[in-house]
Amino acid sequence: DTEVTQTPKHLVMGMTNKKSLKCEQHMGHRAMYWYKQKAKKPPELMFVYSYEKLSINESVPSRFSPECPNSSLLNLHLHALQPEDSALYLCASSQEGDSVNNEQFFGPGTRLTVL
Amino acid sequence: DQQVKQNSPSLSVQEGRISILNCDYTNSMFDYFLWYKKYPAEGPTFLISISSIKDKNEDGRFTVFLNKSAKHLSLHIVPSQPGDSAVYFCAARDFYSGNTPLVFGKGTRLSVIA
């Protein structure tokens, strides 16, 4: 299994809603990432989890709350978002440690629209 | 300050010809470079990578060249096919400094014309 899966594919939510994005991989990767991508822009890193611990938070607003329940799962909890948070949210995973082939594998993304 | 630069936002190439996508970087600590391909409404797909100990890596129609002294890398696609039409992102990381994340360029949109 060389796939990163993300659910849902599309999400529309109001500014007062609470929702969660989910990401799953079964490649034995120990690093997992959340990226945000706006149209015609490169992916922007939000969070990195390494061995299920948050290792990087790129100054993301607290209305985004990541969670890594186990080594295969990564969640992103959303609360009180703003319309400018509408974007494609990408999950990725990679091997950890001293692996030379450290490419990140991306999921298909969740297209989020905040009304 | 952009550490990874893709100065051509778009490129058009005839089917069967060579596509050359360029990428420059400023951080001399970067030692691992990757190319990703992205179709609309999909996540980026890993294409090919190269570490700083090499100057060339080839995988089928795709070859990546690295010129460390010029801090420049390029992706060659030969022959180009219409299905190659996508946005190509160059990415880099400082591998030996630990778990540093990828730094992406802004992407180049490749259009292969039949």
gemmi code that builds the backbone of each chain (N, CA, C; Angstrom):
import gemmi

chains = {
    "A": [
        ("ASP", (0.857, -1.187, 0.000), (0.000, 0.000, 0.000), (0.899, 1.245, 0.000)),
        ("THR", (0.861, 1.997, -1.100), (1.706, 3.181, -1.204), (0.862, 4.430, -1.332)),
        ("GLU", (-0.216, 4.461, -0.588), (-1.178, 5.526, -0.760), (-1.408, 6.293, 0.538)),
        ("VAL", (-1.610, 7.597, 0.362), (-2.082, 8.425, 1.460), (-3.533, 8.784, 1.139)),
        ("THR", (-4.433, 8.474, 2.034), (-5.836, 8.770, 1.775), (-6.305, 9.916, 2.662)),
        ("GLN", (-7.215, 10.708, 2.134), (-7.762, 11.839, 2.883), (-9.275, 11.854, 2.734)),
        ("THR", (-9.943, 12.144, 3.841), (-11.397, 12.324, 3.820), (-11.773, 13.554, 4.620)),
        ("PRO", (-12.834, 14.252, 4.226), (-13.583, 14.075, 2.984), (-12.831, 14.683, 1.796)),
        ("LYS", (-13.331, 14.461, 0.593), (-12.710, 15.088, -0.578), (-13.078, 16.561, -0.661)),
        ("HIS", (-14.322, 16.859, -0.298), (-14.812, 18.232, -0.319), (-15.502, 18.507, 1.012)),
        ("LEU", (-15.400, 19.755, 1.478), (-16.061, 20.139, 2.725), (-16.458, 21.600, 2.625)),
        ("VAL", (-17.732, 21.843, 2.909), (-18.229, 23.219, 2.983), (-18.688, 23.434, 4.410)),
        ("MET", (-18.220, 24.480, 5.037), (-18.595, 24.721, 6.430), (-18.798, 26.206, 6.694)),
        ("GLY", (-19.634, 26.484, 7.675), (-19.857, 27.852, 8.092), (-18.812, 28.271, 9.113)),
        ("MET", (-18.735, 29.541, 9.390), (-17.699, 30.066, 10.277), (-17.883, 29.626, 11.728)),
        ("THR", (-19.079, 29.142, 12.086), (-19.291, 28.703, 13.472), (-19.203, 27.187, 13.630)),
        ("ASN", (-19.011, 26.488, 12.526), (-18.979, 25.024, 12.576), (-17.680, 24.489, 13.147)),
        ("LYS", (-17.749, 23.218, 13.622), (-16.558, 22.448, 13.971), (-16.526, 21.215, 13.068)),
        ("LYS", (-15.415, 21.016, 12.399), (-15.269, 19.857, 11.520), (-13.850, 19.314, 11.649)),
        ("SER", (-13.635, 18.106, 11.092), (-12.302, 17.512, 11.117), (-11.928, 16.940, 9.760)),
        ("LEU", (-10.670, 17.110, 9.392), (-10.118, 16.460, 8.212), (-9.301, 15.262, 8.681)),
        ("LYS", (-9.380, 14.184, 7.878), (-8.674, 12.968, 8.273), (-7.692, 12.538, 7.197)),
        ("CYS", (-6.590, 11.936, 7.649), (-5.539, 11.464, 6.756), (-5.047, 10.121, 7.286)),
        ("GLU", (-4.774, 9.192, 6.365), (-4.341, 7.861, 6.778), (-3.283, 7.334, 5.803)),
        ("GLN", (-2.268, 6.678, 6.348), (-1.269, 5.999, 5.518), (-0.853, 4.713, 6.196)),
        ("HIS", (-0.546, 3.704, 5.382), (-0.135, 2.402, 5.918), (1.187, 1.990, 5.298)),
        ("MET", (2.075, 2.974, 5.130), (3.397, 2.684, 4.562), (4.465, 2.573, 5.646)),
        ("GLY", (4.046, 2.687, 6.902), (5.020, 2.634, 7.987), (5.807, 3.921, 8.145)),
        ("HIS", (5.326, 4.986, 7.502), (6.009, 6.268, 7.626), (5.797, 6.838, 9.021)),
        ("ARG", (6.835, 7.484, 9.566), (6.731, 8.017, 10.919), (6.683, 9.540, 10.945)),
        ("ALA", (6.733, 10.168, 9.785), (6.563, 11.614, 9.706), (5.322, 11.908, 8.875)),
        ("MET", (4.470, 12.784, 9.395), (3.255, 13.156, 8.667), (3.103, 14.666, 8.706)),
        ("TYR", (2.498, 15.212, 7.649), (2.498, 16.654, 7.418), (1.101, 17.141, 7.013)),
        ("TRP", (0.795, 18.354, 7.422), (-0.358, 19.072, 6.858), (0.158, 20.281, 6.092)),
        ("TYR", (-0.344, 20.436, 4.850), (-0.052, 21.586, 4.022), (-1.369, 22.261, 3.642)),
        ("LYS", (-1.270, 23.553, 3.368), (-2.399, 24.302, 2.832), (-1.969, 24.840, 1.475)),
        ("GLN", (-2.854, 24.697, 0.491), (-2.511, 25.196, -0.837), (-3.638, 26.041, -1.397)),
        ("LYS", (-3.319, 27.293, -1.674), (-4.260, 28.178, -2.351), (-4.011, 28.061, -3.856)),
        ("ALA", (-5.004, 28.516, -4.625), (-4.924, 28.402, -6.087), (-3.660, 29.096, -6.617)),
        ("LYS", (-2.976, 28.407, -7.532), (-1.790, 28.926, -8.229), (-0.648, 29.267, -7.283)),
        ("LYS", (-0.618, 28.624, -6.127), (0.468, 28.822, -5.158), (1.055, 27.460, -4.800)),
        ("PRO", (2.293, 27.432, -4.306), (2.837, 26.144, -3.849), (2.225, 25.742, -2.516)),
        ("PRO", (2.337, 24.467, -2.159), (1.862, 24.046, -0.841), (2.627, 24.786, 0.263)),
        ("GLU", (1.905, 25.210, 1.292), (2.530, 25.873, 2.450), (2.440, 24.941, 3.648)),
        ("LEU", (3.572, 24.674, 4.250), (3.583, 23.774, 5.401), (2.831, 24.386, 6.578)),
        ("MET", (2.021, 23.528, 7.252), (1.324, 23.964, 8.468), (1.931, 23.262, 9.688)),
        ("PHE", (1.914, 21.934, 9.663), (2.361, 21.147, 10.823), (3.163, 19.945, 10.343)),
        ("VAL", (4.098, 19.506, 11.221), (4.813, 18.249, 11.006), (4.718, 17.430, 12.280)),
        ("TYR", (4.357, 16.161, 12.138), (4.392, 15.215, 13.240), (5.507, 14.215, 12.968)),
        ("SER", (6.310, 13.978, 13.992), (7.392, 13.019, 13.892), (7.247, 12.029, 15.039)),
        ("TYR", (7.102, 10.748, 14.709), (6.854, 9.727, 15.728), (5.707, 10.139, 16.633)),
        ("GLU", (4.634, 10.594, 16.014), (3.364, 10.940, 16.673), (3.458, 12.156, 17.589)),
        ("LYS", (4.549, 12.873, 17.516), (4.678, 14.096, 18.319), (4.789, 15.292, 17.373)),
        ("LEU", (4.143, 16.389, 17.756), (4.197, 17.592, 16.947), (5.622, 18.146, 16.993)),
        ("SER", (6.271, 18.239, 15.839), (7.645, 18.727, 15.824), (7.761, 20.110, 15.184)),
        ("ILE", (6.847, 20.449, 14.305), (6.873, 21.768, 13.679), (5.448, 22.320, 13.600)),
        ("ASN", (5.269, 23.548, 14.053), (4.027, 24.308, 13.892), (4.439, 25.629, 13.259)),
        ("GLU", (4.046, 25.814, 12.013), (4.488, 27.002, 11.287), (3.612, 28.208, 11.628)),
        ("SER", (3.495, 28.503, 12.918), (2.720, 29.671, 13.384), (1.304, 29.672, 12.827)),
        ("VAL", (0.691, 28.510, 12.885), (-0.673, 28.366, 12.365), (-1.663, 28.844, 13.425)),
        ("PRO", (-2.706, 29.584, 13.032), (-3.705, 30.050, 14.010), (-4.344, 28.893, 14.773)),
        ("SER", (-4.751, 29.150, 16.002), (-5.263, 28.086, 16.875), (-6.610, 27.541, 16.414)),
        ("ARG", (-7.236, 28.184, 15.449), (-8.488, 27.620, 14.929), (-8.231, 26.335, 14.142)),
        ("PHE", (-6.954, 26.049, 13.839), (-6.535, 24.778, 13.258), (-5.835, 23.986, 14.365)),
        ("SER", (-6.316, 22.771, 14.636), (-5.745, 21.980, 15.713), (-5.411, 20.588, 15.207)),
        ("PRO", (-4.124, 20.246, 15.091), (-3.770, 18.920, 14.577), (-3.799, 17.882, 15.693)),
        ("GLU", (-3.943, 16.635, 15.254), (-3.935, 15.527, 16.209), (-3.395, 14.300, 15.505)),
        ("CYS", (-2.536, 13.545, 16.205), (-1.990, 12.323, 15.624), (-2.298, 11.169, 16.564)),
        ("PRO", (-3.461, 10.518, 16.399), (-3.876, 9.466, 17.343), (-2.945, 8.246, 17.343)),
        ("ASN", (-2.393, 7.924, 16.177), (-1.402, 6.847, 16.091), (-0.540, 7.062, 14.855)),
        ("SER", (0.385, 6.153, 14.614), (1.381, 6.386, 13.564), (0.785, 6.381, 12.171)),
        ("SER", (-0.454, 5.905, 12.016), (-1.060, 5.830, 10.682), (-2.053, 6.944, 10.410)),
        ("LEU", (-2.450, 7.637, 11.439), (-3.554, 8.597, 11.313), (-3.115, 10.009, 11.678)),
        ("LEU", (-3.662, 10.963, 10.949), (-3.425, 12.375, 11.246), (-4.729, 13.112, 11.024)),
        ("ASN", (-5.137, 13.876, 12.012), (-6.374, 14.656, 11.898), (-6.054, 16.141, 11.938)),
        ("LEU", (-6.961, 16.927, 11.365), (-6.873, 18.376, 11.492), (-8.250, 18.871, 11.893)),
        ("HIS", (-8.365, 19.346, 13.137), (-9.649, 19.812, 13.660), (-9.785, 21.298, 13.349)),
        ("LEU", (-10.981, 21.644, 12.865), (-11.239, 22.998, 12.396), (-12.352, 23.631, 13.227)),
        ("HIS", (-12.153, 24.858, 13.655), (-13.188, 25.527, 14.466), (-13.096, 27.031, 14.249)),
        ("ALA", (-14.249, 27.635, 13.990), (-14.334, 29.093, 13.828), (-13.414, 29.589, 12.722)),
        ("LEU", (-13.478, 28.900, 11.573), (-12.634, 29.306, 10.458), (-13.166, 30.566, 9.782)),
        ("GLN", (-12.305, 31.183, 8.990), (-12.634, 32.375, 8.237), (-12.727, 32.038, 6.746)),
        ("PRO", (-13.441, 32.822, 5.963), (-13.515, 32.542, 4.517), (-12.147, 32.444, 3.849)),
        ("GLU", (-11.168, 33.204, 4.340), (-9.821, 33.149, 3.721), (-9.095, 31.845, 4.009)),
        ("ASP", (-9.663, 31.004, 4.873), (-9.090, 29.678, 5.123), (-9.500, 28.674, 4.048)),
        ("SER", (-10.370, 29.083, 3.163), (-10.775, 28.200, 2.061), (-9.546, 27.887, 1.216)),
        ("ALA", (-9.297, 26.591, 0.999), (-8.088, 26.161, 0.289), (-8.143, 24.656, 0.103)),
        ("LEU", (-7.112, 24.121, -0.547), (-6.913, 22.675, -0.618), (-5.977, 22.296, 0.522)),
        ("TYR", (-6.412, 21.381, 1.374), (-5.585, 20.944, 2.501), (-5.010, 19.572, 2.173)),
        ("LEU", (-3.686, 19.532, 2.150), (-2.966, 18.334, 1.740), (-2.282, 17.680, 2.924)),
        ("CYS", (-2.394, 16.371, 2.977), (-1.666, 15.582, 3.959), (-0.526, 14.874, 3.222)),
        ("ALA", (0.599, 14.694, 3.880), (1.716, 13.957, 3.291), (2.385, 13.125, 4.369)),
        ("SER", (3.135, 12.125, 3.932), (3.903, 11.327, 4.881), (5.254, 10.996, 4.277)),
        ("SER", (6.221, 10.689, 5.126), (7.537, 10.292, 4.649), (8.194, 9.404, 5.686)),
        ("GLN", (9.229, 8.670, 5.240), (10.014, 7.908, 6.181), (10.746, 8.878, 7.101)),
        ("GLU", (11.187, 8.377, 8.236), (11.861, 9.246, 9.188), (13.287, 8.800, 9.372)),
        ("GLY", (13.976, 9.479, 10.220), (15.322, 9.077, 10.593), (16.309, 9.309, 9.478)),
        ("ASP", (17.222, 8.353, 9.254), (18.316, 8.572, 8.324), (18.043, 7.991, 6.947)),
        ("SER", (16.770, 7.889, 6.603), (16.439, 7.389, 5.271), (16.856, 8.398, 4.213)),
        ("VAL", (17.597, 7.954, 3.232), (18.029, 8.856, 2.169), (16.881, 9.154, 1.218)),
        ("ASN", (16.084, 8.137, 0.930), (14.946, 8.340, 0.017), (13.790, 8.903, 0.814)),
        ("ASN", (13.841, 10.187, 1.046), (12.927, 10.791, 1.994), (11.812, 11.565, 1.323)),
        ("GLU", (11.404, 11.107, 0.138), (10.353, 11.856, -0.531), (9.063, 11.775, 0.267)),
        ("GLN", (8.283, 12.837, 0.159), (6.980, 12.890, 0.795), (5.929, 12.416, -0.195)),
        ("PHE", (5.035, 11.589, 0.299), (3.918, 11.112, -0.497), (2.686, 11.906, -0.081)),
        ("PHE", (2.019, 12.483, -1.049), (0.874, 13.335, -0.764), (-0.441, 12.597, -0.983)),
        ("GLY", (-1.431, 12.964, -0.172), (-2.788, 12.529, -0.415), (-3.437, 13.417, -1.464)),
        ("PRO", (-4.664, 13.096, -1.851), (-5.346, 13.865, -2.898), (-5.857, 15.225, -2.410)),
        ("GLY", (-5.901, 15.413, -1.097), (-6.337, 16.702, -0.574), (-7.813, 16.751, -0.238)),
        ("THR", (-8.155, 17.686, 0.633), (-9.555, 18.025, 0.938), (-9.768, 19.459, 0.490)),
        ("ARG", (-10.733, 19.644, -0.397), (-11.070, 20.997, -0.860), (-12.031, 21.616, 0.150)),
        ("LEU", (-11.579, 22.610, 0.901), (-12.375, 23.223, 1.966), (-12.893, 24.582, 1.519)),
        ("THR", (-14.185, 24.783, 1.709), (-14.810, 26.088, 1.452), (-15.461, 26.566, 2.735)),
        ("VAL", (-15.087, 27.756, 3.173), (-15.663, 28.342, 4.388), (-16.587, 29.491, 3.969)),
        ("LEU", (-17.846, 29.366, 4.362), (-18.827, 30.383, 3.957), (-19.010, 31.445, 5.032)),
    ],
    "B": [
        ("ASP", (11.755, 35.784, 1.890), (12.800, 35.502, 0.915), (12.574, 34.095, 0.352)),
        ("GLN", (12.448, 34.009, -0.961), (12.186, 32.716, -1.578), (13.463, 31.910, -1.673)),
        ("GLN", (13.478, 30.752, -1.039), (14.690, 29.941, -1.061), (14.730, 29.012, -2.273)),
        ("VAL", (13.564, 28.726, -2.833), (13.478, 27.877, -4.028), (12.695, 28.656, -5.079)),
        ("LYS", (13.315, 28.870, -6.227), (12.698, 29.732, -7.232), (12.496, 28.985, -8.544)),
        ("GLN", (11.296, 29.073, -9.052), (11.011, 28.592, -10.393), (10.567, 29.820, -11.170)),
        ("ASN", (11.463, 30.365, -11.962), (11.238, 31.673, -12.554), (10.305, 31.669, -13.750)),
        ("SER", (10.032, 30.482, -14.304), (9.102, 30.418, -15.430), (7.755, 29.908, -14.926)),
        ("PRO", (6.736, 30.768, -14.880), (5.430, 30.302, -14.406), (4.780, 29.317, -15.366)),
        ("SER", (5.143, 29.399, -16.662), (4.533, 28.494, -17.634), (5.513, 28.173, -18.759)),
        ("LEU", (5.221, 27.030, -19.405), (6.060, 26.550, -20.502), (5.184, 25.755, -21.462)),
        ("SER", (5.317, 26.009, -22.761), (4.584, 25.231, -23.772), (5.576, 24.512, -24.667)),
        ("VAL", (5.310, 23.230, -24.908), (6.222, 22.395, -25.688), (5.413, 21.525, -26.637)),
        ("GLN", (5.935, 21.295, -27.832), (5.290, 20.369, -28.775), (5.481, 18.927, -28.307)),
        ("GLU", (4.456, 18.145, -28.542), (4.533, 16.711, -28.243), (5.750, 16.108, -28.952)),
        ("GLY", (6.485, 15.257, -28.215), (7.650, 14.595, -28.796), (8.950, 15.344, -28.574)),
        ("ARG", (8.848, 16.632, -28.249), (10.065, 17.432, -28.011), (10.481, 17.318, -26.549)),
        ("ILE", (11.592, 17.951, -26.222), (12.089, 17.951, -24.850), (11.465, 19.109, -24.061)),
        ("SER", (11.048, 18.823, -22.834), (10.622, 19.868, -21.897), (11.739, 20.037, -20.883)),
        ("ILE", (12.117, 21.287, -20.641), (13.150, 21.559, -19.632), (12.571, 22.538, -18.621)),
        ("LEU", (12.450, 22.078, -17.379), (11.938, 22.928, -16.306), (13.099, 23.248, -15.374)),
        ("ASN", (13.223, 24.517, -15.030), (14.363, 24.962, -14.241), (13.987, 25.375, -12.832)),
        ("CYS", (14.966, 25.266, -11.956), (14.757, 25.589, -10.544), (16.076, 26.101, -9.972)),
        ("ASP", (16.033, 27.192, -9.238), (17.214, 27.730, -8.569), (16.961, 27.789, -7.070)),
        ("TYR", (17.998, 27.637, -6.291), (17.834, 27.720, -4.843), (18.933, 28.595, -4.262)),
        ("THR", (18.661, 29.131, -3.075), (19.623, 30.052, -2.474), (20.289, 29.471, -1.225)),
        ("ASN", (19.645, 28.499, -0.595), (20.162, 27.953, 0.654), (21.214, 26.882, 0.368)),
        ("SER", (22.461, 27.178, 0.687), (23.546, 26.240, 0.382), (23.494, 24.983, 1.259)),
        ("MET", (22.614, 24.986, 2.276), (22.470, 23.810, 3.131), (21.550, 22.759, 2.509)),
        ("PHE", (20.805, 23.132, 1.478), (19.930, 22.150, 0.829), (20.774, 21.049, 0.195)),
        ("ASP", (20.395, 19.803, 0.457), (21.176, 18.703, -0.110), (20.293, 17.588, -0.657)),
        ("TYR", (19.021, 17.834, -0.758), (18.127, 16.822, -1.311), (17.023, 17.557, -2.041)),
        ("PHE", (16.799, 17.182, -3.302), (15.904, 17.932, -4.171), (14.902, 16.989, -4.821)),
        ("LEU", (13.674, 17.474, -4.956), (12.611, 16.634, -5.484), (11.796, 17.408, -6.505)),
        ("TRP", (11.215, 16.692, -7.428), (10.241, 17.264, -8.353), (8.902, 16.561, -8.139)),
        ("TYR", (7.849, 17.397, -8.066), (6.489, 16.896, -7.944), (5.679, 17.398, -9.126)),
        ("LYS", (4.719, 16.579, -9.517), (3.809, 16.929, -10.599), (2.415, 17.044, -10.005)),
        ("LYS", (1.663, 18.044, -10.416), (0.334, 18.231, -9.832), (-0.692, 18.513, -10.913)),
        ("TYR", (-1.723, 17.659, -10.942), (-2.876, 17.908, -11.795), (-3.886, 18.719, -10.995)),
        ("PRO", (-4.777, 19.454, -11.672), (-5.803, 20.226, -10.958), (-6.621, 19.333, -10.031)),
        ("ALA", (-6.935, 19.848, -8.861), (-7.804, 19.173, -7.890), (-7.205, 17.855, -7.373)),
        ("GLU", (-5.903, 17.656, -7.542), (-5.260, 16.464, -6.980), (-4.066, 16.894, -6.135)),
        ("GLY", (-3.606, 16.005, -5.244), (-2.385, 16.275, -4.495), (-1.169, 16.112, -5.376)),
        ("PRO", (-0.039, 16.729, -4.998), (1.198, 16.563, -5.767), (1.637, 15.094, -5.777)),
        ("THR", (2.171, 14.662, -6.890), (2.691, 13.301, -7.044), (4.196, 13.372, -7.176)),
        ("PHE", (4.876, 12.599, -6.348), (6.334, 12.566, -6.428), (6.769, 12.034, -7.784)),
        ("LEU", (7.770, 12.691, -8.378), (8.242, 12.326, -9.712), (9.652, 11.750, -9.655)),
        ("ILE", (10.587, 12.514, -9.162), (11.985, 12.110, -9.171), (12.743, 12.970, -8.166)),
        ("SER", (13.826, 12.423, -7.628), (14.612, 13.180, -6.668), (16.098, 13.036, -6.979)),
        ("ILE", (16.897, 13.876, -6.322), (18.343, 13.782, -6.474), (18.982, 14.285, -5.190)),
        ("SER", (20.007, 13.592, -4.742), (20.730, 14.076, -3.579), (21.985, 14.799, -4.062)),
        ("SER", (22.561, 15.578, -3.164), (23.656, 16.462, -3.564), (24.942, 15.726, -3.926)),
        ("ILE", (24.995, 14.431, -3.647), (26.211, 13.692, -4.011), (26.195, 13.290, -5.480)),
        ("LYS", (25.067, 13.527, -6.140), (24.948, 13.165, -7.562), (24.764, 14.438, -8.392)),
        ("ASP", (25.033, 14.338, -9.695), (24.708, 15.466, -10.564), (23.645, 15.103, -11.599)),
        ("LYS", (23.231, 13.842, -11.584), (22.210, 13.413, -12.549), (21.471, 12.200, -11.995)),
        ("ASN", (20.159, 12.193, -12.213), (19.369, 11.009, -11.873), (18.308, 10.823, -12.949)),
        ("GLU", (18.193, 9.597, -13.429), (17.327, 9.325, -14.565), (16.286, 8.274, -14.205)),
        ("ASP", (15.059, 8.500, -14.662), (13.991, 7.515, -14.437), (13.065, 7.570, -15.644)),
        ("GLY", (13.304, 6.661, -16.581), (12.475, 6.638, -17.789), (12.648, 7.913, -18.598)),
        ("ARG", (11.550, 8.584, -18.852), (11.591, 9.820, -19.659), (12.049, 11.031, -18.865)),
        ("PHE", (12.214, 10.870, -17.566), (12.518, 11.995, -16.682), (13.970, 11.934, -16.213)),
        ("THR", (14.666, 13.063, -16.354), (16.046, 13.169, -15.862), (16.166, 14.472, -15.097)),
        ("VAL", (16.758, 14.397, -13.925), (17.019, 15.614, -13.154), (18.531, 15.828, -13.120)),
        ("PHE", (18.925, 17.071, -13.381), (20.332, 17.457, -13.352), (20.531, 18.455, -12.207)),
        ("LEU", (21.621, 18.302, -11.482), (21.935, 19.203, -10.387), (23.306, 19.831, -10.602)),
        ("ASN", (23.355, 21.157, -10.544), (24.614, 21.895, -10.617), (24.778, 22.623, -9.287)),
        ("LYS", (25.518, 22.014, -8.370), (25.622, 22.557, -7.019), (26.306, 23.902, -6.989)),
        ("SER", (27.327, 24.075, -7.804), (28.063, 25.345, -7.760), (27.171, 26.497, -8.208)),
        ("ALA", (26.250, 26.217, -9.135), (25.333, 27.257, -9.613), (24.038, 27.283, -8.809)),
        ("LYS", (23.875, 26.343, -7.887), (22.622, 26.196, -7.122), (21.437, 26.134, -8.076)),
        ("HIS", (21.544, 25.227, -8.997), (20.541, 25.126, -10.057), (20.231, 23.664, -10.343)),
        ("LEU", (18.953, 23.368, -10.513), (18.598, 22.039, -10.993), (17.560, 22.152, -12.095)),
        ("SER", (17.512, 21.124, -12.905), (16.564, 21.144, -14.005), (15.964, 19.755, -14.187)),
        ("LEU", (14.744, 19.741, -14.682), (14.035, 18.494, -14.984), (13.846, 18.431, -16.497)),
        ("HIS", (14.328, 17.356, -17.110), (14.163, 17.149, -18.531), (13.154, 16.027, -18.755)),
        ("ILE", (12.210, 16.276, -19.629), (11.221, 15.259, -19.988), (11.355, 15.011, -21.491)),
        ("VAL", (11.747, 13.776, -21.837), (11.950, 13.438, -23.248), (11.425, 12.028, -23.539)),
        ("PRO", (10.554, 11.823, -24.524), (9.847, 12.878, -25.253), (8.641, 13.362, -24.437)),
        ("SER", (8.257, 14.581, -24.606), (7.101, 15.127, -23.897), (5.815, 14.543, -24.480)),
        ("GLN", (4.863, 14.293, -23.596), (3.574, 13.733, -24.000), (2.448, 14.624, -23.479)),
        ("PRO", (1.304, 14.642, -24.140), (0.192, 15.483, -23.665), (-0.184, 15.223, -22.213)),
        ("GLY", (-0.062, 13.974, -21.756), (-0.367, 13.638, -20.368), (0.601, 14.237, -19.366)),
        ("ASP", (1.707, 14.794, -19.858), (2.660, 15.464, -18.967), (2.194, 16.871, -18.601)),
        ("SER", (1.156, 17.347, -19.249), (0.654, 18.698, -18.971), (0.158, 18.758, -17.529)),
        ("ALA", (0.790, 19.598, -16.735), (0.508, 19.702, -15.296), (1.355, 20.841, -14.733)),
        ("VAL", (1.202, 21.087, -13.459), (2.095, 22.028, -12.766), (3.212, 21.224, -12.105)),
        ("TYR", (4.438, 21.645, -12.306), (5.598, 20.947, -11.750), (6.219, 21.820, -10.651)),
        ("PHE", (6.335, 21.209, -9.468), (6.943, 21.902, -8.341), (8.323, 21.326, -8.061)),
        ("CYS", (9.273, 22.219, -7.884), (10.597, 21.857, -7.400), (10.569, 22.019, -5.877)),
        ("ALA", (11.204, 21.110, -5.158), (11.243, 21.211, -3.703), (12.635, 20.826, -3.217)),
        ("ALA", (13.005, 21.350, -2.072), (14.344, 21.090, -1.528), (14.268, 20.966, -0.014)),
        ("ARG", (15.238, 20.266, 0.528), (15.341, 20.201, 1.984), (16.794, 20.053, 2.402)),
        ("ASP", (17.009, 20.423, 3.647), (18.310, 20.288, 4.285), (18.277, 18.975, 5.052)),
        ("PHE", (18.574, 17.903, 4.363), (18.328, 16.569, 4.918), (19.114, 16.298, 6.186)),
        ("TYR", (20.363, 16.655, 6.195), (21.233, 16.250, 7.304), (21.108, 17.135, 8.534)),
        ("SER", (20.208, 18.118, 8.486), (19.954, 18.918, 9.688), (18.744, 18.417, 10.445)),
        ("GLY", (18.322, 17.217, 10.154), (17.204, 16.652, 10.887), (15.909, 16.747, 10.108)),
        ("ASN", (14.822, 16.720, 10.806), (13.518, 16.648, 10.158), (13.062, 18.016, 9.680)),
        ("THR", (13.763, 18.571, 8.720), (13.336, 19.862, 8.183), (12.339, 19.611, 7.059)),
        ("PRO", (11.334, 20.448, 6.951), (10.318, 20.218, 5.932), (10.803, 20.626, 4.545)),
        ("LEU", (10.056, 20.207, 3.548), (10.353, 20.597, 2.174), (10.049, 22.075, 1.979)),
        ("VAL", (10.859, 22.720, 1.168), (10.595, 24.084, 0.727), (10.263, 23.999, -0.755)),
        ("PHE", (9.104, 24.491, -1.131), (8.624, 24.373, -2.510), (8.862, 25.656, -3.291)),
        ("GLY", (9.122, 25.507, -4.590), (9.051, 26.636, -5.505), (7.594, 26.910, -5.845)),
        ("LYS", (7.356, 27.963, -6.626), (5.990, 28.365, -6.939), (5.362, 27.546, -8.063)),
        ("GLY", (6.167, 26.734, -8.716), (5.629, 25.846, -9.746), (5.749, 26.417, -11.140)),
        ("THR", (5.826, 25.516, -12.106), (5.807, 25.867, -13.530), (4.714, 25.046, -14.192)),
        ("ARG", (3.819, 25.728, -14.892), (2.749, 25.021, -15.597), (3.251, 24.608, -16.969)),
        ("LEU", (3.319, 23.300, -17.193), (3.763, 22.760, -18.481), (2.552, 22.387, -19.320)),
        ("SER", (2.536, 22.866, -20.555), (1.493, 22.479, -21.505), (2.183, 21.788, -22.678)),
        ("VAL", (1.811, 20.537, -22.912), (2.364, 19.793, -24.034), (1.303, 19.751, -25.121)),
        ("ILE", (1.650, 20.315, -26.256), (0.669, 20.493, -27.335), (0.812, 19.358, -28.338)),
        ("ALA", (-0.323, 18.726, -28.625), (-0.304, 17.597, -29.572), (-0.130, 18.062, -31.013)),
    ],
}
model = gemmi.Model(1)
for chain_id, residues in chains.items():
    chain = gemmi.Chain(chain_id)
    for i, (resn, *xyz) in enumerate(residues, 1):
        res = gemmi.Residue()
        res.name, res.seqid = resn, gemmi.SeqId(i, " ")
        for name, pos in zip(("N", "CA", "C"), xyz):
            atom = gemmi.Atom()
            atom.name, atom.element = name, gemmi.Element(name[0])
            atom.pos, atom.b_iso = gemmi.Position(*pos), 0.0
            res.add_atom(atom)
        chain.add_residue(res)
    model.add_chain(chain)
structure = gemmi.Structure()
structure.add_model(model)
structure.setup_entities()
